[in-house]
């Protein structure tokens, strides 16, 4: 299975060093949205910045960015 990396970006990135094995890009998109919902459900932000200032960037194992979205675009909830 391909490996996908889920990075958060504001002024400074928070990189995902481990990645996640998923079947395809659509599974990675669903995973990214679920992670974003869970993060926003648990906290109001990270590193002193509101989630509205952050974006999620998903890359493949070669470092190619496949898609990204603003955290504020993801509907709130726990994703479960």
Secondary structure, DSSP 8 states (H G I E B T S, - for coil): -EEEEEEEESSS-B--SS-EEESSHHHHHHHHHHHHHHHHHH-SEETTEEGGG-EEEEEETTS-EEEEEEGGGS--S---
